[in-house]
Amino acid sequence: MNTYYINITIIKDFIITGFPGLSPRYYGPVSVLLFLTFIAIVVGNAFILTVIVYERTLHKPTYWIFFHLAMTDIIFGFVTLPKVIARYWWNDMTSSFGACFTQMYFVHSLGATHSLILMIMALDRFVAIWFPFKYPVTITNKTVSIACSMCWVVTFIRMLGIVLHALTLPYCDQNVITQCYCDLISITRLGCSEDVAYVIAVSLGNALFNLLVPLSFIIISYFSIIIAVMRMSHNESRHKVMSTCAPQIFITCLYYVPRCFVYLAHYLGFALSVDARVVITMLYSLIPAVVNPLIYCFKTKDIKETLMQRLTRFKNTKVSIAIKIVK
């Protein structure tokens, strides 16, 4: 006897478990840690956005790329963390059907956009190292702004199709998402039709496309940069080039290495427990957003010098005011 599914969604809410194996006695510390992480993401990236916008010396292609990366990080924090914090503060585990799909749409759109902007950052360094005389003409504020804007627009349009594809599935009786936020694979696995396997396959293919296509360009770009550095005769020139590329390489590794580890582990047959998978997902999703502003400030020469100049002026102003008061 064949079973036929009617494309009617029965469930109205999803239950987000968060960290499934977490004991209730740790809910308080975990919620505080997540809240502090949220504050760090918002304050750190908002600070970087403000510095880049208001400091004219930073109106350069490289820093506008940093601006867009900070935008993806801060929006991702707002999209994901408030709900999981509420889950542990007020035991609010319920997410409406529409809210869950909306969150899923933004999570995957922001991740894909971030990957493409990292690719633009790598290409920016590639042109700067290999074609230094063409760089000021080829890579301008305008071209970078257009390229980054296209990353946002094209990705959000493309991901809309993926989410609408997931909406074609009926969701009957299973509504528990073993994750800290709504993601495509977790939701589509709850579908109750024969098309679930096909929708999951399309979702995985899209995820691999979002990961591997930008990563291929990034690897080629930085490998070419390393070759260019090795060809340089002066150690001082090598050090200067590597110091300008080090922040970008570090930011890229923070984003891609954990993701590649998870995909490779799955491909090679290493079964991760549900708890480990959720923790690793949260770590590779949130740590770059927390650490990136620190990299921008302490590993990027222009931003570091700008902040030091501002700090020096502030100290001098305080000293002048103190002298006037004494007089």
C-alpha positions in Angstrom: 0.0 0.0 0.0 1.4 3.3 -1.0 1.4 6.3 1.3 0.6 9.7 -0.3 1.5 13.0 1.4 -0.6 16.1 0.8 1.5 19.3 0.8 -0.2 20.6 3.9 1.9 21.8 6.9 0.3 20.8 10.2 2.8 22.1 12.8 2.7 25.8 13.7 5.8 26.0 15.9 9.3 24.5 16.1 11.0 23.6 19.4 14.7 24.7 19.5 16.6 22.5 22.0 19.8 24.5 22.1 22.6 22.3 23.5 20.8 19.0 23.9 22.9 17.3 26.6 23.3 20.4 28.8 22.3 19.9 32.4 19.8 22.5 33.7 22.2 23.6 36.4 24.4 25.0 33.7 21.7 27.0 32.0 22.6 30.2 33.9 26.3 30.2 33.1 25.7 29.3 29.5 23.1 32.0 29.0 25.5 34.6 30.6 28.3 33.4 28.3 26.1 33.7 25.2 24.9 37.1 26.3 28.5 38.3 26.8 29.3 36.9 23.4 26.4 38.8 21.9 27.6 42.0 23.5 31.1 41.4 22.3 29.9 40.8 18.7 27.7 43.9 18.7 30.1 46.3 20.4 33.2 45.1 18.6 31.8 45.2 15.1 29.8 48.4 15.7 33.1 50.0 16.8 34.8 48.8 13.6 31.9 50.1 11.4 32.0 53.5 13.1 35.8 53.9 12.8 35.8 53.0 9.1 32.9 55.3 8.3 34.1 58.4 10.2 37.9 58.1 9.7 38.6 59.4 6.2 42.1 57.9 6.1 40.4 54.4 6.2 38.3 55.1 3.1 40.2 52.5 1.1 39.1 49.3 -0.7 40.6 47.0 1.9 38.7 48.7 4.8 35.4 48.8 2.9 35.8 45.0 2.6 36.3 44.9 6.4 33.2 47.0 6.7 31.0 44.5 4.9 32.5 41.6 6.8 31.7 43.4 10.1 28.2 44.0 8.8 27.6 40.2 8.2 29.0 39.4 11.7 26.9 41.9 13.6 23.7 41.0 11.7 24.4 37.3 12.3 24.7 38.0 16.0 21.3 39.7 16.1 19.7 36.9 14.0 20.9 34.0 16.1 21.8 34.8 19.7 18.8 36.5 21.2 16.6 33.4 20.7 19.1 30.9 22.2 19.7 33.3 25.1 16.0 33.5 25.7 15.9 29.7 25.6 18.2 29.5 28.6 17.0 32.6 30.5 13.3 32.1 30.2 13.0 28.6 28.9 11.5 30.0 25.7 12.1 27.1 23.3 9.3 27.8 20.9 9.8 29.5 17.5 6.9 30.1 15.2 7.0 28.4 11.8 7.5 31.8 9.9 10.1 33.0 12.4 12.1 29.8 12.1 12.1 29.9 8.3 13.0 33.6 8.4 15.9 32.9 10.7 17.1 30.1 8.5 17.0 32.4 5.5 19.1 35.0 7.1 21.6 32.5 8.7 22.4 30.9 5.3 22.3 34.1 3.3 24.7 35.8 5.7 27.0 32.8 5.7 27.1 32.7 1.9 27.6 36.5 1.7 30.5 36.3 4.2 32.2 33.6 2.1 32.0 35.7 -1.1 33.3 38.8 0.6 36.2 36.8 1.9 36.9 35.8 -1.7 36.9 39.5 -2.7 39.3 40.2 0.1 41.7 37.5 -1.2 41.4 38.8 -4.7 42.1 42.3 -3.4 45.4 41.2 -1.9 46.2 39.1 -5.0 45.9 42.2 -7.3 47.8 44.4 -4.8 50.8 41.9 -4.7 51.0 40.8 -8.3 49.9 44.0 -10.1 50.8 46.8 -7.7 50.8 49.5 -10.5 47.4 48.5 -11.7 45.9 48.1 -8.2 45.0 51.8 -7.7 43.1 51.8 -11.0 41.6 48.3 -10.9 40.6 48.1 -7.2 38.9 51.3 -6.2 36.3 52.2 -3.5 33.7 52.1 -6.2 34.5 48.7 -7.6 34.8 47.1 -4.1 31.5 48.7 -3.1 29.8 47.4 -6.2 31.3 43.9 -5.8 30.4 43.6 -2.1 26.8 44.9 -2.8 26.4 42.4 -5.5 27.4 39.6 -3.1 24.6 40.7 -0.8 22.0 41.1 -3.4 22.7 38.0 -5.5 23.1 35.7 -2.5 19.9 36.9 -0.8 18.0 36.3 -4.0 19.5 32.9 -4.6 18.9 31.8 -1.0 15.3 32.8 -1.3 14.9 30.0 -3.8 16.5 27.5 -1.5 14.2 28.5 1.4 11.1 28.4 -0.8 12.2 24.9 -2.0 12.2 23.8 1.7 8.7 25.3 2.1 7.4 22.9 -0.5 7.8 20.1 2.0 4.9 19.2 4.4 5.7 19.3 8.1 3.4 16.9 9.9 4.3 15.9 13.5 8.0 16.3 14.2 9.0 19.8 15.2 12.1 19.5 17.5 15.2 21.1 16.1 18.4 19.8 17.8 20.4 23.0 17.2 20.8 26.5 18.7 19.1 28.2 15.8 17.0 27.2 12.7 19.1 25.9 9.9 18.2 24.3 6.6 19.3 20.7 7.2 17.7 20.5 10.7 14.4 21.8 9.3 14.2 19.8 6.1 14.9 16.6 8.0 11.6 17.2 9.8 9.6 17.0 6.6 7.2 14.1 6.1 7.2 13.5 2.3 9.1 11.3 -0.1 10.9 14.5 -1.4 12.8 15.1 1.8 15.9 13.3 0.6 15.9 15.3 -2.6 15.5 18.7 -0.8 18.3 17.7 1.6 20.5 16.8 -1.3 19.9 20.2 -3.0 20.6 21.9 0.4 23.9 20.1 0.8 24.8 20.8 -2.8 24.1 24.5 -2.2 26.1 24.5 1.0 29.1 22.9 -0.7 28.9 25.4 -3.5 28.8 28.3 -1.0 31.8 26.8 0.8 34.0 25.4 -2.0 33.7 27.9 -4.8 34.9 30.9 -2.8 37.4 28.7 -1.0 39.0 27.6 -4.3 39.6 31.2 -5.4 40.9 32.1 -1.9 43.4 29.2 -1.9 44.6 30.1 -5.4 44.9 33.8 -4.5 46.9 33.3 -1.3 49.0 30.5 -2.8 50.0 32.9 -5.6 50.8 35.6 -3.0 53.1 33.1 -1.2 54.9 32.4 -4.4 55.3 36.2 -5.0 56.7 36.6 -1.5 59.2 33.7 -2.0 60.5 35.4 -5.2 61.3 38.7 -3.4 65.0 39.2 -2.8 64.7 41.5 0.2 63.6 40.2 3.6 62.2 43.6 4.4 59.9 43.5 1.4 58.8 39.9 2.3 58.0 41.0 5.9 56.0 44.0 4.7 53.9 42.0 2.2 53.2 39.2 4.7 52.3 41.7 7.4 49.7 43.3 5.1 48.2 39.9 4.3 48.4 38.2 7.7 45.1 39.7 9.0 43.2 38.6 5.9 44.7 35.1 6.1 43.9 34.7 9.8 40.3 35.9 9.3 39.8 33.5 6.4 41.3 30.5 8.4 39.0 31.3 11.4 36.0 31.1 9.1 36.9 28.1 6.9 39.1 25.7 8.8 36.4 24.6 11.3 33.8 24.3 8.6 36.2 22.2 6.4 36.9 20.0 9.4 33.2 19.3 10.0 32.6 18.5 6.3 35.7 16.3 6.0 34.8 14.4 9.2 31.4 13.7 7.8 32.8 12.6 4.4 35.4 10.3 6.0 32.9 8.6 8.2 33.8 10.1 11.6 30.5 10.3 13.4 30.2 13.3 15.7 27.8 13.1 18.5 24.8 15.5 18.5 26.3 17.5 21.4 29.7 17.8 19.7 28.1 18.9 16.4 26.0 21.6 18.0 29.0 22.9 20.0 31.3 23.0 17.0 28.7 24.7 14.9 28.3 27.4 17.5 32.0 27.8 17.9 32.8 28.3 14.2 29.7 30.5 13.8 30.5 32.9 16.7 34.2 32.9 17.4 35.2 34.7 14.1 32.5 37.4 14.8 34.1 38.0 18.2 37.7 37.8 17.2 37.6 39.7 13.9 37.3 43.2 15.4 40.4 42.5 17.5 42.3 41.4 14.4 41.2 44.6 12.6 42.4 46.8 15.5 45.7 45.1 16.5 46.8 43.5 13.3 45.9 46.1 10.7 48.4 48.9 10.5 46.2 51.8 9.4 43.4 51.1 11.9 46.0 50.6 14.7 47.7 53.9 13.9 44.4 55.7 13.7 43.3 54.4 17.1 46.7 55.3 18.6 46.5 58.9 17.2 43.0 59.3 18.6 44.1 58.0 22.0 47.1 60.3 22.0 44.9 63.3 21.1 42.4 62.4 23.9 45.2 62.2 26.5 46.7 65.5 25.3 43.2 67.1 25.6 42.8 65.8 29.1 46.2 67.1 30.1 45.4 70.5 28.7 42.1 70.7 30.5 43.8 69.7 33.8 46.5 72.4 33.3 43.8 75.0 32.7 41.9 74.0 35.8 45.1 74.2 38.0 45.8 77.7 36.6 
